[in-house]
């Protein structure tokens, strides 16, 4: 039976490490903001679609919404004006919204 490994004396939690590096810290901020944006718009998505839309990359060029197939992508594209409106009303700066098909890996 293997004994549990003790934590190494110079290890730090990942979030702490990322926070000390400016580039990685900004990446974590973008990931967090992307998730917050999705939570802000989730209530305006059709109920059957909510579980299928995931937050994607948020960068200077826009925000990606990830969906598992073309059918969901087509329906989500119809919702983009409403999503944009909800984000602006919630105080988020306007960005280009992009829908990307990315099948969920099983």
DAQUICOR-V846092 format. One record per backbone hydrogen bond with DSSP energy under -1.0 kcal/mol. NH is the residue of the N-H (numbers start at 1). CO is the residue of the C=O. If there is no record, write none. Layout:
<<NH;CO> <NH;CO>>
This chain:
<<11;8> <17;13> <18;14> <19;15> <25;21> <26;22> <27;23> <28;24> <29;25> <30;26> <31;27> <32;28> <33;29> <34;30> <35;31> <36;32> <37;33> <38;34> <39;35> <40;36> <41;37> <42;38> <44;41> <45;42> <49;46> <50;46> <52;49> <54;66> <56;64> <59;62> <63;96> <64;57> <65;98> <66;54> <67;100> <73;69> <74;70> <75;71> <76;72> <77;73> <78;74> <83;79> <84;80> <85;81> <86;82> <87;83> <88;84> <89;85> <90;86> <91;88> <92;87> <98;63> <100;65> <102;67>>
